[in-house]
């Protein structure tokens, strides 16, 4: 992509071998120090993110598969965890690529791993947007919401298919243009996105990342939660302050984890247009991408916590599974019966419970 993986793997390895890097001023830029740093830094961080994220999202899927409800809330949470897992599955391949500086898995796997990465990346973003819109519809428009109980299954299927279609559409250019090549000078096999010469695909990709991956989701979250918070604060529930804090955490975490990455992406876009076209800027942007994309990656490790495990109902179901799997270790762990309605239709107070807010 010159999205996350392409910026780091492609530019930190491929262009170092191919260009070394020749700017418009015919000045040779040596990025070997960035490449050496990446060989150690990227595999280590990718491995940590993969292990932590796989465990967290895997547990979410286990709970939802075993105790699923036919609600838009659980369906979205399931697909959010699935998107994160697709994304995480691609990381071991990029970690190996970063370590060896050579693609060893062939042309088909280059397309397949790119597809996993891209679908997981956009799927996670789009399902977070959907979860936010659903909370807004259920709470702000309680009695006119399209997600009323008798339409949950039908609406869920349609929305899930629509979101995956959007994810595929946004991912398709990178999947199509990913190629495995080798250079005659170094005989190094690479897997990277190669856009047709003379086209604006690369610039379009940067803009798409900023708009679809940051501006739209952040705007949706800010708008929806700004409308939800006054309704929550008007309630007499003792938990309303906790609920508001949880909503603020959702927005703040997304902003803090993705904002640095999108700033660097925008600077890469300017660099692509010919601005800041110096060796120092090239090296600084490549080094910065190592850090900011890893911060962004860790968001898929945080998702299970802020969207699932914070909710009382989900924690109870998780403990129930642990008791079944490890009865000797967790038999004495108490669970609190969640008396709050999860449908969003019974009463206004049940709609805005902290469990409902977080779990969707």
C-alpha positions in Angstrom: 0.0 0.0 0.0 2.0 2.8 0.2 -0.4 2.6 3.1 1.2 1.2 6.2 3.1 -1.8 4.9 4.2 -0.3 1.6 5.6 2.8 3.2 7.7 0.8 5.6 8.5 -2.4 3.9 8.5 -1.0 0.3 10.3 2.3 0.9 12.6 1.1 3.6 13.8 -1.9 1.7 12.9 -1.8 -2.0 13.8 1.8 -2.8 17.0 1.5 -0.7 18.2 -1.2 -3.1 16.8 0.3 -6.3 17.4 4.0 -5.9 19.7 4.4 -2.9 17.9 7.1 -3.6 18.3 9.5 -6.4 16.4 12.7 -6.1 15.5 15.2 -8.7 18.7 17.0 -8.0 20.6 13.8 -8.8 21.8 13.6 -5.2 22.3 10.1 -3.9 20.5 9.5 -0.7 21.9 6.7 1.5 19.1 5.2 3.6 21.1 2.2 4.9 20.9 3.4 8.5 17.1 3.4 8.3 17.1 -0.1 6.7 19.4 -1.4 9.5 17.1 0.0 12.1 14.1 -1.5 10.5 15.6 -5.0 10.4 15.6 -5.0 14.2 12.7 -2.7 15.1 9.9 -3.8 12.7 10.1 -7.6 13.4 10.2 -7.1 17.1 7.2 -4.7 17.2 5.2 -6.6 14.6 5.6 -9.8 16.7 4.5 -8.1 19.9 1.4 -6.6 18.1 0.6 -9.9 16.5 0.7 -11.9 19.7 -1.2 -9.5 21.9 -3.7 -8.6 19.2 -4.4 -12.2 18.2 -5.1 -13.3 21.8 -7.4 -10.3 22.5 -9.4 -10.5 19.3 -9.4 -14.3 19.3 -11.0 -14.2 22.8 -13.7 -11.7 21.5 -14.6 -14.1 18.6 -14.7 -17.1 21.0 -17.2 -15.3 23.3 -19.3 -14.0 20.5 -19.5 -17.3 18.7 -20.5 -19.2 21.8 -22.9 -16.7 23.2 -23.9 -14.6 20.2 -27.1 -12.6 20.1 -28.9 -11.6 16.9 -28.2 -8.0 17.3 -26.4 -5.4 15.3 -24.2 -4.8 18.3 -22.7 -8.3 18.5 -22.5 -8.6 14.7 -20.5 -5.4 14.4 -18.2 -6.4 17.3 -17.7 -9.8 15.7 -16.7 -8.2 12.3 -14.5 -5.7 14.0 -12.5 -8.5 15.7 -12.5 -10.4 12.5 -11.1 -7.4 10.6 -8.3 -7.0 13.2 -7.4 -10.6 12.9 -7.1 -10.4 9.1 -4.8 -7.5 9.6 -2.8 -9.2 12.2 -2.3 -12.4 10.1 -0.4 -10.4 7.6 2.1 -9.1 10.1 4.3 -12.2 10.4 4.9 -12.1 6.7 5.9 -8.4 6.8 8.1 -9.2 9.9 9.9 -11.9 7.9 10.2 -9.5 5.0 11.7 -6.9 7.2 14.2 -9.3 8.7 15.5 -10.9 5.5 14.9 -7.8 3.2 13.6 -10.3 0.6 10.2 -11.6 -0.3 10.3 -15.4 0.0 6.6 -16.4 -0.5 5.9 -16.0 -4.2 3.6 -13.9 -6.3 0.3 -15.4 -5.1 1.1 -14.8 -1.4 2.2 -11.2 -2.2 -1.4 -10.6 -3.5 -2.9 -12.6 -0.7 -1.0 -11.0 2.2 -1.7 -7.6 0.7 -5.4 -8.5 0.5 -5.4 -9.6 4.2 -3.7 -6.5 5.3 -5.8 -4.1 3.3 -9.2 -5.7 4.1 -8.3 -5.8 7.7 -7.2 -2.2 7.7 -10.3 -0.8 6.1 -12.6 -3.3 7.6 -11.6 -2.3 11.1 -12.1 1.4 10.3 -15.5 0.9 8.7 -16.9 -1.3 11.4 -15.9 1.2 14.0 -17.8 3.8 12.0 -20.8 1.5 11.8 -20.7 0.8 15.6 -20.6 4.6 16.3 -23.5 5.3 13.9 -25.6 2.5 15.5 -25.1 3.9 19.0 -26.1 7.3 17.7 -29.2 5.9 16.0 -30.3 3.9 18.9 -29.8 6.6 21.5 -30.5 9.8 19.7 -33.3 8.4 17.5 -34.5 5.7 19.8 -38.0 5.2 18.3 -37.1 5.9 14.6 -33.9 3.8 14.4 -33.6 1.4 11.5 -32.0 -1.0 14.0 -35.2 -1.9 15.8 -35.5 -5.4 17.2 -37.6 -7.0 14.5 -35.1 -5.9 11.8 -31.8 -6.7 13.5 -31.0 -9.8 11.5 -31.9 -8.4 8.1 -30.2 -5.0 8.7 -27.1 -6.7 10.1 -26.6 -8.8 7.1 -27.1 -6.0 4.7 -24.8 -3.6 6.6 -22.0 -6.2 7.1 -22.0 -7.0 3.3 -22.0 -3.3 2.5 -19.1 -2.6 4.8 -17.0 -5.5 3.5 -17.8 -4.4 -0.1 -16.5 -0.9 0.8 -13.4 -2.4 2.3 -12.8 -4.5 -0.8 -13.3 -1.5 -3.1 -10.9 0.7 -1.1 -8.3 -2.2 -1.0 -8.6 -3.3 -4.6 -6.1 -0.9 -6.2 -3.3 -2.0 -3.8 -4.2 -5.7 -4.3 -4.2 -5.4 -8.1 -1.0 -3.4 -8.3 1.0 -5.5 -5.9 3.8 -7.3 -7.7 6.8 -9.5 -7.0 9.9 -8.4 -8.8 13.7 -8.8 -8.6 16.6 -6.5 -9.4 19.4 -7.7 -11.6 22.0 -5.8 -9.5 21.1 -7.3 -6.1 18.9 -10.3 -7.1 16.6 -9.4 -4.3 12.9 -10.4 -4.6 10.5 -7.8 -3.5 6.7 -7.6 -2.9 5.5 -4.0 -3.4 2.7 -1.9 -5.0 3.8 -0.7 -8.4 1.4 1.9 -9.8 1.4 2.5 -13.6 3.8 5.2 -14.7 2.4 8.6 -15.3 -0.7 8.0 -13.2 -2.0 9.6 -10.0 -2.7 6.3 -8.2 0.0 6.9 -5.6 -1.2 10.4 -4.7 -4.8 9.1 -4.8 -3.8 6.4 -2.3 -2.3 8.9 0.1 -5.5 11.0 0.0 -7.7 8.0 0.3 -5.8 6.9 3.5 -6.2 10.3 5.1 -9.9 10.7 4.2 -11.2 7.2 4.7 -8.8 6.1 7.4 -8.9 9.2 9.6 -10.9 12.3 8.7 -14.2 10.5 8.1 -14.1 8.1 11.1 -12.9 10.9 13.5 -15.6 13.3 12.2 -18.3 10.6 12.6 -17.2 9.7 16.1 -17.0 13.4 17.1 -20.4 14.2 15.7 -22.2 11.2 17.1 -20.8 11.3 20.6 -21.3 15.0 20.8 -25.0 14.3 20.3 -25.1 11.3 22.6 -23.3 12.9 25.6 -26.0 15.5 26.4 -28.6 12.8 26.4 -26.5 10.7 28.7 -25.8 13.6 31.1 -29.5 14.4 31.3 -30.2 11.0 32.8 -30.4 10.3 36.5 -28.3 7.2 36.3 -25.3 7.1 38.7 -23.2 5.5 35.9 -23.6 8.4 33.5 -20.2 9.9 34.2 -18.5 6.5 33.6 -20.4 6.2 30.3 -19.3 9.7 29.2 -15.7 8.9 30.1 -15.9 5.7 28.0 -17.1 7.6 25.0 -14.4 10.2 25.4 -11.8 7.3 25.6 -13.1 5.9 22.3 -12.6 9.1 20.5 -9.3 10.0 22.2 -7.7 6.6 21.7 -8.6 6.6 18.0 -7.2 10.2 17.6 -4.0 9.6 19.5 -3.2 6.3 17.8 -3.9 7.3 14.2 -3.2 11.0 14.1 0.7 10.7 14.0 0.4 8.1 11.2 -1.9 10.3 9.1 0.4 13.3 9.6 3.3 11.4 8.2 1.1 10.0 5.3 0.2 13.6 4.4 3.9 14.6 4.5 4.6 11.6 2.2 1.9 13.0 -0.1 3.6 16.4 -0.2 6.9 14.6 -0.8 5.3 12.7 -3.7 4.3 16.1 -5.2 7.9 17.3 -5.1 7.8 19.3 -1.9 10.5 18.7 0.8 12.4 16.7 -1.8 15.7 16.4 -0.1 17.6 13.4 1.2 17.2 14.6 4.8 13.4 14.7 4.4 13.4 11.3 2.7 15.3 9.8 5.6 13.3 11.5 8.3 10.0 10.5 6.8 11.1 6.9 6.4 12.3 6.8 10.0 9.2 8.5 11.3 7.0 5.9 9.5 8.6 3.1 11.5 7.3 4.6 14.7 4.0 6.0 13.8 2.7 3.0 11.9 3.6 0.8 14.9 1.6 3.1 17.1 -1.3 2.8 14.7 -0.9 -1.0 14.5 -1.3 -1.3 18.3 -4.9 0.1 18.0 -6.1 -3.4 16.9 -4.7 -4.6 20.3 -6.7 -1.9 22.1 -10.0 -2.6 20.3 -10.9 -5.7 22.2 -10.5 -3.8 25.5 -12.4 -0.6 24.7 -15.1 -2.2 22.7 -15.6 -5.6 24.4 -14.0 -6.2 27.8 -15.1 -3.0 29.3 -18.7 -4.1 29.1 -20.1 -6.0 32.1 -22.1 -8.4 30.0 -19.0 -9.3 27.9 -16.8 -9.8 30.9 -19.4 -12.1 32.5 -19.5 -14.2 29.3 -15.7 -14.3 29.2 -15.5 -15.4 32.8 -18.1 -18.1 32.0 -16.0 -19.4 29.2 -12.9 -19.4 31.5 -14.8 -21.4 34.1 -15.8 -24.0 31.5 -12.2 -24.2 30.1 -10.3 -24.0 33.4 -12.8 -24.9 36.2 -10.1 -25.4 38.8 -8.6 -21.9 38.2 -11.7 -19.8 37.8 -14.5 -21.7 39.6 -14.6 -19.1 42.4 -14.7 -16.1 40.2 -18.1 -14.3 40.7 -20.1 -13.0 37.8 -22.7 -10.2 38.0 -25.9 -10.8 36.2 -26.4 -8.0 33.8 -30.0 -6.8 34.3 -29.7 -4.1 31.7 -31.6 -4.5 28.4 -29.2 -4.9 25.4 -31.8 -4.3 22.8 -31.9 -0.6 22.9 -35.7 -0.6 22.7 -37.0 -1.0 26.3 -36.2 2.3 27.8 -34.0 5.3 27.4 -32.0 4.4 30.5 -31.3 0.9 29.3 -30.2 2.2 25.9 -27.5 4.4 27.4 -26.0 1.9 29.8 -22.2 1.9 29.8 -22.3 -1.7 28.5 -24.3 -0.8 25.5 -22.3 2.3 24.7 -19.0 0.4 24.7 -20.1 -2.8 23.3 -21.4 -0.9 20.4 
